Amino acid sequence: MDLGLKGKRLLITGGSRGLGRAIVTHALAEGAIVATCARGQAGLDRLASDLGAGQDRLFCQALDVRDAAAFQAWVQTAAAQLGGVDGVVSNVSTRLSGHDEAWWRESFETDFLQHARLAEATYPHLKSGHEPALLFISSIASVLSNLPPDELAYGVMKAGLINYTGQLAARWGNRGIRVNAVSPGPIFFEGGTWDTIKQGNPKLFEAAARLPALGRHGTPDEVAKAALFLLSPAASYITGTNLRIDGGAIRTANF
Ligand SMILES: NC(=O)c1ccc[n+]([C@@H]2O[C@H](COP(=O)([O-])OP(=O)(O)OC[C@H]3O[C@@H](n4cnc5c(N)ncnc54)[C@H](OP(=O)(O)O)[C@@H]3O)[C@@H](O)[C@H]2O)c1
């Protein structure tokens, strides 16, 4: 099936590693033009050199999404580089551990507020985009009530993101902008969270592998393909939804 992403102008945050990198990779393979950001310049340089995409297909900038001014300025720069914006994937998040009030504030900043900033900053561009769509990367942590106590804020912010998805879908539908979310389950990649857990806490790693009905961790490619489907014109009548990509980890009927 042709997803219809050829020539689409996409902003994808956090493209230097993990799920974001897989989304950038598949988007370029589908013929899209991509602007991405991450804090580390080295990761972005590696991405550009590994993918071999020329300066006209992939634009990278190092910045911290918690820096509101730099983030908003990047949206304008990226929109100019791409010549407009048709799609946005808001992927960055940080699974912060902690207990105190400062941790709640920092979690709000990194796991919720920067997504809202991106949505607000890209809205004027999406309004004049072609078959425009926005996709948030949430997590099945949004529905789990047995997260480790020091990851509680992560789950709360990811749940808020799904509500925000529905609110924006309702508000922006009359402008033809679709807004969706995906909720990945445990996704393994070298150097990622589950790789760290595999090294440090193999029992937890094995327990997580048993959680999905499919009996294993997922891969970034499996998330990227489903995420790009929702972002693409192939999903033209889907908005306000949250798609679990979790191998059946959440054992409830998904109404
Ligand atoms: N991995 C999983 O099992 C899993 C499961 C469910 C949901 N998710 C969600 O999927 C998304 C991606 O997860 P991941 O595991 O691929 O994450 P990751 O390995 O931490 O990669 C995150 C990407 O975002 C960038 N980044 C992190 N903080 C940033 C900041 N403050 N400003 C700018 N860029 C920043 C990172 O590059 P720099 O470090 O260089 O900035 C990297 O490119 C997240 O929203 C996560 O919550 C992941």
Ligand as a Chemical Component Dictionary entry (heavy atoms), coordinates in Angstrom:
data_LIG
# 
_chem_comp.id                   LIG 
_chem_comp.type                 NON-POLYMER 
_chem_comp.pdbx_formal_charge   0 
_chem_comp.three_letter_code    LIG 
# 
loop_
_chem_comp_atom.comp_id 
_chem_comp_atom.atom_id 
_chem_comp_atom.alt_atom_id 
_chem_comp_atom.type_symbol 
_chem_comp_atom.charge 
_chem_comp_atom.model_Cartn_x 
_chem_comp_atom.model_Cartn_y 
_chem_comp_atom.model_Cartn_z 
_chem_comp_atom.pdbx_ordinal 
LIG N1  N1  N 0  11.362 2.672  24.359 1  
LIG C1  C1  C 0  10.204 2.218  24.833 2  
LIG O1  O1  O 0  10.075 1.078  25.290 3  
LIG C2  C2  C 0  8.987  3.127  24.822 4  
LIG C3  C3  C 0  7.771  2.595  25.255 5  
LIG C4  C4  C 0  6.652  3.400  25.245 6  
LIG C5  C5  C 0  6.738  4.696  24.821 7  
LIG N2  N2  N 1  7.934  5.198  24.417 8  
LIG C6  C6  C 0  7.967  6.587  23.985 9  
LIG O2  O2  O 0  8.546  6.685  22.695 10 
LIG C7  C7  C 0  9.267  7.912  22.566 11 
LIG C8  C8  C 0  10.698 7.640  22.157 12 
LIG O3  O3  O 0  11.263 6.750  23.095 13 
LIG P1  P1  P 0  12.752 6.189  22.946 14 
LIG O4  O4  O 0  12.836 5.015  23.844 15 
LIG O5  O5  O -1 13.098 6.063  21.511 16 
LIG O6  O6  O 0  13.553 7.437  23.623 17 
LIG P2  P2  P 0  15.112 7.763  23.714 18 
LIG O7  O7  O 0  15.948 6.581  23.440 19 
LIG O8  O8  O 0  15.288 8.448  24.996 20 
LIG O9  O9  O 0  15.299 8.799  22.479 21 
LIG C9  C9  C 0  14.717 10.011 22.573 22 
LIG C10 C10 C 0  15.149 10.932 21.445 23 
LIG O10 O10 O 0  14.785 12.250 21.868 24 
LIG C11 C11 C 0  15.965 13.070 22.029 25 
LIG N3  N3  N 0  15.745 13.892 23.247 26 
LIG C12 C12 C 0  15.609 13.461 24.528 27 
LIG N4  N4  N 0  15.415 14.519 25.354 28 
LIG C13 C13 C 0  15.417 15.617 24.566 29 
LIG C14 C14 C 0  15.268 17.001 24.828 30 
LIG N5  N5  N 0  15.058 17.463 26.080 31 
LIG N6  N6  N 0  15.323 17.878 23.783 32 
LIG C15 C15 C 0  15.523 17.437 22.518 33 
LIG N7  N7  N 0  15.666 16.120 22.211 34 
LIG C16 C16 C 0  15.619 15.230 23.221 35 
LIG C17 C17 C 0  17.121 12.083 22.160 36 
LIG O11 O11 O 0  18.364 12.639 21.747 37 
LIG P3  P3  P 0  19.323 13.412 22.797 38 
LIG O12 O12 O 0  19.474 12.529 23.997 39 
LIG O13 O13 O 0  20.585 13.654 22.046 40 
LIG O14 O14 O 0  18.612 14.680 23.137 41 
LIG C18 C18 C 0  16.650 10.984 21.196 42 
LIG O15 O15 O 0  16.880 11.387 19.867 43 
LIG C19 C19 C 0  9.131  8.622  23.923 44 
LIG O16 O16 O 0  8.038  9.517  23.876 45 
LIG C20 C20 C 0  8.820  7.468  24.870 46 
LIG O17 O17 O 0  8.115  7.897  26.021 47 
LIG C21 C21 C 0  9.074  4.456  24.401 48 
# 
loop_
_chem_comp_bond.comp_id 
_chem_comp_bond.atom_id_1 
_chem_comp_bond.atom_id_2 
_chem_comp_bond.value_order 
_chem_comp_bond.pdbx_ordinal 
LIG N1  C1  SING 1  
LIG C1  O1  DOUB 2  
LIG C1  C2  SING 3  
LIG C2  C3  SING 4  
LIG C2  C21 DOUB 5  
LIG C3  C4  DOUB 6  
LIG C4  C5  SING 7  
LIG C5  N2  DOUB 8  
LIG N2  C6  SING 9  
LIG N2  C21 SING 10 
LIG C6  O2  SING 11 
LIG C6  C20 SING 12 
LIG O2  C7  SING 13 
LIG C7  C8  SING 14 
LIG C7  C19 SING 15 
LIG C8  O3  SING 16 
LIG O3  P1  SING 17 
LIG P1  O4  DOUB 18 
LIG P1  O5  SING 19 
LIG P1  O6  SING 20 
LIG O6  P2  SING 21 
LIG P2  O7  DOUB 22 
LIG P2  O8  SING 23 
LIG P2  O9  SING 24 
LIG O9  C9  SING 25 
LIG C9  C10 SING 26 
LIG C10 O10 SING 27 
LIG C10 C18 SING 28 
LIG O10 C11 SING 29 
LIG C11 N3  SING 30 
LIG C11 C17 SING 31 
LIG N3  C12 SING 32 
LIG N3  C16 SING 33 
LIG C12 N4  DOUB 34 
LIG N4  C13 SING 35 
LIG C13 C14 SING 36 
LIG C13 C16 DOUB 37 
LIG C14 N5  SING 38 
LIG C14 N6  DOUB 39 
LIG N6  C15 SING 40 
LIG C15 N7  DOUB 41 
LIG N7  C16 SING 42 
LIG C17 O11 SING 43 
LIG C17 C18 SING 44 
LIG O11 P3  SING 45 
LIG P3  O12 DOUB 46 
LIG P3  O13 SING 47 
LIG P3  O14 SING 48 
LIG C18 O15 SING 49 
LIG C19 O16 SING 50 
LIG C19 C20 SING 51 
LIG C20 O17 SING 52 
# 
